[in-house]
Amino acid sequence: MKYDIIVLGSGPGGYVTAIRASQLGFKVAIVEKESLGGICLNWGCIPTKALLKSAQVFDYLKHASDYGLTVNEFDKDFGAVIARSRGVAEGMSKGVQFLMKKNKIEVIYGTGKLKPGKKLDVTDKDGNVTELSADNIIIATGARSRELPNLPQDGKKVIGYRQAMVLPEQPKSMIVVGSGAIGVEFAHFYNSMGTKVTIVEFMPNVVPVEDEDVSKQFERSLKKSGIEVMTNSSVERIDTSGEGVKAFVKTAKGEEVLEADILLSAVGIKSNIENIGLEEVGIATDRDKILVNPYYATNIPGYYAIGDVVPGQALAHVASAEGILCVEKLAGLHVEPLDYGNIPGCTYATPEIASVGLTEKAAKEKGYDIKVGKFPFSASGKAKASGASDGFVKVIFDAKYGEWLGCHMIGAGVTDMIAEAVVARRLETTGHEIIKSVHPHPTMSEAIMEAAAAAYDEVIHI
């Protein structure tokens, strides 16, 4: 069975790559061991957003009186919330099935293993092995929850993100280890549902990759919502011999013992590069990543890799962009390497966080003379009317040329606003051009213009 391109893995990197390759005229097959859409559609981005939406609606009900409304009786059905999330994921996966048929992509279910000579063995659930070959093989096998030696996951008391999405019953208490996007999104969901949540973070700030001002604001929001936050702390060991789990936490003040029903380990991800034939083919790796050139070619001709298995941000939209770029290069189109300095990052807790480019600290460390503007949502008419006035937009410009170096937002709906900064930065838009671009009123997006104006001492509403 011979193809132009075989894609190994059908997550947002793999299936998008397959569709673009088909559009370009390639004969394409995609190999998937579980469900079309991969982790993102089935166990990551999409179902978690469904859970968070349920949490948001529940929060609205709890605060109905803030909007002049009276709701006498309401409650949650944890099982139904989980079931809705799974239903959304299943619907999206079926959508990918439709796209595969529409684009005449052959879907082959089974576990793929690379072989020399641009070949691939696929073992199905019954143990039958089929050999495939292609002119080009693209590895898009993604990643999974990282397990630390001192936090072994048993899937019941100590869990990863997959189990966190389908717990049979709501825990009364939960310890979340790690305050990256996965950790804080689940912390927010379970706290909103009524679980007592404690976050343990090794770094000095929560969401440590974000601008320091954003991290501090977010920590205040977490504590305001009732979540306990422990920074500069690490779980040294755990004890699951009792009914729940005990975590022995090293802090600046000494050891503290936390007890909870469940411990969620959200300490990062591990690339799925084991047992897929990399060694047999001779594909080079380094520190859990497959090494590739700017167009995603490995050191072995005919083999490519994209997404979480290669260096760069482990984000769904990055994997999609890499896959499209990879096959467009194979098709002979003129393409430019991806700008990893202009990748937006989003966290979907409440409040949301969105950012792109350099933090204020990073800009200073790079030697820029900067102008910084900040506009609080407390001064935004739309935010006040919506009852969502926590947060701000922060922008950073190069003082010499006006280059937009970074944009950092925290507040309601900011994940839908960050694209303005991404596009503007790609187009080399200056701060003055943002100020002079008329933004609609009243909207949350006005805060971007106002923040830019604040950087140049032209802000009107603060």
Summary of the structure (lengths in Angstrom):
residues: 462
radius of gyration: 23.5
end to end distance: 65.9
largest distance: 68.9
contacts: 1621
relative contact order: 0.12
helix: 35%
strand: 27%
